[in-house]
Amino acid sequence: MAEPHASAALPLYLQVAAALRDDLTGRRVAPGSRLPSERSLVDRFQVNRQTVRSALRLLRDEGLVVTDRRGTYAAASDAAGGGPGPVLAPGLLEFPSGRSGRDRPAEAALTWEAPPAETAGLLGLLPGESSLVHRQRVFGADGSVERHAVSRFSRYALAEVPELGRYRRSEARVGRRPDLRLLYHWMHRAGLRLTRRESIGVRAPAATACLTVHREVHDQHGHVLEVTDIRFAPESAPLTYEFTG
């Protein structure tokens, strides 16, 4: 490619998409402006037309561009980042637990801490070694906690996903309010193809009964990227969570 943007290990269409994404988010292509033709992009990046089309398709999935019979245009500014919520590629739902409860009050925070011993090895960590932890609570109309999710990230995930890797020890502090809803999209954009394994159970006694979900997310090479544990209040357990990478 004429303008390498990322590691050469990434598929070419992801490298092309990354370069164009920088043009769009940096406003080097103004909202509403037409992008160069496919032929011009082929010449610019020294790739074939199918690679350009795959990159543009990804940017359409992200809501950064729109295409009609006249060509491809930078999306209006409200679609490119000022809308009501994140734009996701088809099939990739919001982290950590799908789109359910988007209209409910929620809080999230990051910390940097050691996982339980039984989880450390799974995440590729030494005993006592710390990694990034994301906690989210979703509240019901009466202020009670309807859902509490705790997600722990592997060393591999922090190394491979640039957006996630920015959350380093110096930045991960209690009370920080991160927006990781696009996490699975970031993983997809980094060339990772995701699979997830979930186990569902019920915890008693009745006074504190709750539905629990344990999730492990792997990439196409079998690396563990993330482990999430979600606890639902007994009167509210709306889990809609399904994606393919």
C-alpha positions as CSV (number, residue, x, y, z in Angstrom):
1,M,0.0,0.0,0.0
2,A,1.1,3.5,-0.7
3,E,0.0,4.8,2.7
4,P,0.4,2.0,5.3
5,H,-1.5,2.9,8.4
6,A,-1.4,-0.2,10.5
7,S,0.6,-3.4,11.0
8,A,1.2,-5.3,7.7
9,A,-0.3,-8.3,9.5
10,L,-3.8,-6.7,9.1
11,P,-5.8,-7.5,6.0
12,L,-5.4,-4.8,3.3
13,Y,-9.1,-3.8,3.5
14,L,-8.7,-3.0,7.2
15,Q,-5.6,-0.9,6.4
16,V,-7.5,1.0,3.7
17,A,-10.5,1.5,6.0
18,A,-8.2,2.8,8.8
19,A,-6.6,5.4,6.5
20,L,-10.0,6.6,5.2
21,R,-11.4,6.6,8.7
22,D,-8.6,9.0,9.7
23,D,-9.5,11.3,6.8
24,L,-13.2,11.3,7.8
25,T,-12.8,11.7,11.6
26,G,-10.1,14.3,11.1
27,R,-12.4,16.2,8.8
28,R,-10.0,16.1,5.9
29,V,-13.1,14.9,4.0
30,A,-15.9,17.3,5.2
31,P,-19.3,15.8,6.1
32,G,-21.4,15.5,3.0
33,S,-18.5,15.7,0.7
34,R,-18.0,13.0,-2.0
35,L,-15.1,10.6,-1.5
36,P,-12.7,9.9,-4.3
37,S,-13.8,7.3,-6.9
38,E,-13.0,3.7,-6.4
39,R,-10.5,4.0,-9.3
40,S,-8.8,6.9,-7.5
41,L,-8.7,4.9,-4.2
42,V,-7.2,1.9,-6.0
43,D,-4.4,4.1,-7.4
44,R,-3.9,5.8,-4.0
45,F,-3.5,2.6,-2.0
46,Q,-2.2,0.3,-4.7
47,V,-4.8,-2.4,-4.0
48,N,-7.5,-4.0,-6.1
49,R,-11.0,-2.7,-6.4
50,Q,-12.5,-5.5,-4.2
51,T,-10.2,-4.4,-1.4
52,V,-11.5,-0.8,-1.7
53,R,-15.1,-2.0,-1.8
54,S,-14.6,-4.1,1.4
55,A,-13.1,-1.1,3.1
56,L,-16.0,1.2,2.1
57,R,-18.5,-1.4,3.2
58,L,-16.9,-1.5,6.7
59,L,-17.1,2.3,6.9
60,R,-20.8,2.2,5.8
61,D,-21.4,-0.3,8.6
62,E,-19.8,2.1,11.0
63,G,-22.0,5.0,9.8
64,L,-19.1,7.1,8.6
65,V,-20.1,7.0,4.9
66,V,-23.2,6.6,2.8
67,T,-23.4,5.4,-0.8
68,D,-26.0,6.1,-3.5
69,R,-26.0,5.8,-7.3
70,R,-23.8,8.9,-7.6
71,G,-21.0,7.7,-5.3
72,T,-19.9,7.5,-1.7
73,Y,-20.1,10.5,0.7
74,A,-18.9,11.3,4.1
75,A,-21.8,11.0,6.5
76,A,-23.3,14.1,8.1
77,S,-21.7,15.0,11.4
78,D,-24.6,13.7,13.5
79,A,-24.4,10.3,11.9
80,A,-20.6,10.2,12.2
81,G,-20.5,10.6,15.9
82,G,-23.1,12.9,17.4
83,G,-26.1,10.6,17.3
84,P,-27.9,9.0,20.2
85,G,-25.7,5.9,20.3
86,P,-22.8,4.0,18.7
87,V,-23.0,2.6,15.2
88,L,-22.3,-1.1,15.0
89,A,-21.5,-3.5,12.2
90,P,-24.4,-5.9,11.6
91,G,-24.4,-8.7,14.2
92,L,-22.0,-7.0,16.6
93,L,-24.0,-5.9,19.7
94,E,-23.0,-3.5,22.4
95,F,-20.6,-4.5,25.1
96,P,-21.1,-5.9,27.6
97,S,-24.6,-7.3,27.3
98,G,-26.3,-6.4,24.0
99,R,-28.7,-3.5,23.4
100,S,-31.1,-4.3,26.2
101,G,-31.5,-1.4,28.7
102,R,-30.0,1.3,26.5
103,D,-32.7,3.7,27.7
104,R,-32.0,2.9,31.4
105,P,-29.7,4.8,33.7
106,A,-26.3,3.1,33.9
107,E,-22.8,3.8,35.3
108,A,-19.5,2.3,34.3
109,A,-15.9,2.5,35.6
110,L,-12.5,1.1,34.9
111,T,-9.9,-0.2,37.3
112,W,-6.6,-1.9,37.0
113,E,-6.4,-4.9,39.3
114,A,-5.5,-8.6,39.6
115,P,-8.2,-11.1,38.6
116,P,-9.2,-14.0,40.8
117,A,-6.6,-16.8,40.7
118,E,-8.8,-19.1,38.6
119,T,-9.2,-16.4,35.9
120,A,-5.6,-15.2,35.7
121,G,-4.3,-18.1,33.7
122,L,-7.2,-17.9,31.3
123,L,-6.3,-14.2,30.6
124,G,-2.7,-15.0,30.1
125,L,-1.6,-13.3,33.3
126,L,0.8,-14.4,36.1
127,P,-0.6,-14.9,39.6
128,G,-1.1,-11.5,41.1
129,E,-0.6,-9.6,37.8
130,S,-3.1,-6.8,37.1
131,S,-5.1,-6.1,34.0
132,L,-7.9,-3.9,32.9
133,V,-11.3,-4.4,34.6
134,H,-14.6,-2.8,33.4
135,R,-17.6,-2.6,35.7
136,Q,-21.1,-1.6,34.6
137,R,-24.3,-1.2,36.6
138,V,-27.8,-0.7,35.0
139,F,-30.5,0.6,37.2
140,G,-34.3,0.1,37.2
141,A,-37.0,2.7,37.5
142,D,-36.9,2.4,41.3
143,G,-33.2,2.9,41.5
144,S,-32.3,-0.7,42.2
145,V,-29.5,-2.4,40.3
146,E,-31.0,-4.6,37.6
147,R,-27.8,-5.7,36.0
148,H,-24.2,-5.8,37.2
149,A,-21.4,-6.8,34.8
150,V,-17.7,-7.2,35.5
151,S,-15.4,-7.7,32.5
152,R,-11.7,-8.6,32.7
153,F,-9.4,-8.2,29.7
154,S,-6.5,-10.4,28.6
155,R,-3.0,-9.2,28.0
156,Y,-3.5,-10.3,24.3
157,A,-6.6,-8.1,24.0
158,L,-4.8,-5.0,25.3
159,A,-2.0,-5.6,22.8
160,E,-4.1,-6.3,19.8
161,V,-7.0,-3.7,20.1
162,P,-5.6,-0.2,19.9
163,E,-8.7,1.5,21.3
164,L,-8.7,-0.8,24.3
165,G,-4.9,-0.5,24.7
166,R,-5.3,3.2,25.4
167,Y,-6.8,2.5,28.7
168,R,-3.5,2.0,30.6
169,R,-2.8,1.8,34.3
170,S,-2.3,5.6,34.6
171,E,-5.8,6.1,33.0
172,A,-7.8,3.3,34.6
173,R,-9.0,4.8,37.9
174,V,-12.0,4.2,40.0
175,G,-14.8,6.5,39.0
176,R,-13.7,6.9,35.3
177,R,-16.8,6.7,33.0
178,P,-15.5,5.0,29.9
179,D,-17.7,4.2,26.9
180,L,-16.8,0.7,25.7
181,R,-20.0,0.0,23.9
182,L,-18.1,-0.4,20.6
183,L,-15.6,-2.9,22.1
184,Y,-16.7,-5.8,19.9
185,H,-16.6,-3.6,16.8
186,W,-13.1,-2.5,17.7
187,M,-12.0,-6.1,18.0
188,H,-13.6,-6.9,14.6
189,R,-11.8,-3.8,13.1
190,A,-8.5,-5.1,14.5
191,G,-8.9,-8.3,12.4
192,L,-10.2,-10.5,15.2
193,R,-13.1,-12.9,14.5
194,L,-15.0,-13.4,17.7
195,T,-16.6,-16.5,19.2
196,R,-18.3,-16.5,22.6
197,R,-19.1,-19.2,25.1
198,E,-21.7,-18.5,27.8
199,S,-22.9,-20.5,30.8
200,I,-26.1,-19.5,32.6
201,G,-27.0,-20.4,36.2
202,V,-29.1,-19.3,39.1
203,R,-27.7,-18.3,42.5
204,A,-29.7,-18.9,45.7
205,P,-30.9,-18.4,48.6
206,A,-34.2,-16.8,47.6
207,A,-33.5,-13.6,49.4
208,T,-30.6,-12.9,47.1
209,A,-31.5,-15.1,44.1
210,C,-30.2,-13.9,40.8
211,L,-29.5,-15.1,37.2
212,T,-25.8,-15.3,36.4
213,V,-24.1,-15.4,33.0
214,H,-20.4,-16.2,32.6
215,R,-19.0,-15.2,29.2
216,E,-15.7,-16.0,27.5
217,V,-14.8,-14.3,24.2
218,H,-12.1,-15.8,22.0
219,D,-10.6,-14.8,18.7
220,Q,-10.2,-17.1,15.6
221,H,-6.8,-18.3,17.0
222,G,-8.3,-19.4,20.3
223,H,-6.9,-16.5,22.3
224,V,-9.1,-15.4,25.2
225,L,-9.9,-11.7,24.8
226,E,-12.3,-11.0,27.6
227,V,-14.1,-12.7,30.5
228,T,-17.4,-11.2,31.7
229,D,-19.6,-12.1,34.6
230,I,-23.1,-10.6,34.6
231,R,-25.6,-10.8,37.5
232,F,-29.3,-10.0,36.9
233,A,-31.9,-9.1,39.6
234,P,-34.5,-11.9,39.8
235,E,-37.3,-9.7,38.7
236,S,-35.5,-8.4,35.6
237,A,-33.3,-10.6,33.5
238,P,-33.6,-9.3,29.9
239,L,-30.6,-10.7,28.1
240,T,-30.4,-10.3,24.3
241,Y,-26.9,-11.1,23.4
242,E,-25.8,-12.7,20.2
243,F,-23.1,-11.8,17.7
244,T,-20.8,-13.2,15.1
245,G,-17.4,-11.8,14.2
